[in-house]
């Protein structure tokens, strides 16, 4: 009986140790997938926006310098990018303004991905190779879950996708980086962006319960005791010996010898 109790407590400790806590996660690369919700910008009118209700109302897009556009057809500068599907695509002109494109979800997601590219590259006035964008992931309390470098090729759209192994993703921030010519180059185009809903995770138990479980492991050998008296002496015996007793007069874990 004591052994079974010990094993149960050890199992509880393992579960508690492995349970994800708020803000704890690994962001891992994920190949192309079809999400629970997606945004190809086909149902959004062409135009310039300061805030964009997207993904059927599931998420909102903003850009810190208010350079947020839905383009019908192609968008270009040094390079020209066309939609991956349909006629529309999203575009954020972050060049020289150090803008940040934010995608804020109404509830956490487990995976984020889409097709991204930029319109800058080697050309007159743009001696560098262009610059890949950087991306950061946050939970609902705006704790940073992880960051990565995106592949944003000049003149085409490339898949970029990630998943959280722990806490759900509530916000994604995308910003440009400085190219090797010393100029901040990102005119970011994007299409067919995918989101996968977060799966429910067990809520970790309070640290007090963890401490009690640890204490119980220490005290387990003496939890079940019985008292035997003989000539004024008391003897304490383990509970597993008590379980073998057939003496009819044992009461509440004690037996009189």
Secondary structure, DSSP 8 states (H G I E B T S, - for coil): -HHHHHHHHHHHHHHHHHS--TT---EEE------SEEE-STTS-SEEESEEEEGGGTEEEEETTS-EEEEESEEESSSEEE-SSSSEEEEEE-TTTT-EEEEEEEEEEEEEEEEEEES--SBTTB-S-----EEEEE-TT--EEEEEE----BTS-EEEEEEESSS-EEEEEEE--B-TTS-B--EEEEEEEEEEE---------HHHHHHHHHHHHHGGGTSEEEEEETTEEEEEEHHHHHT---TT-BTTB---
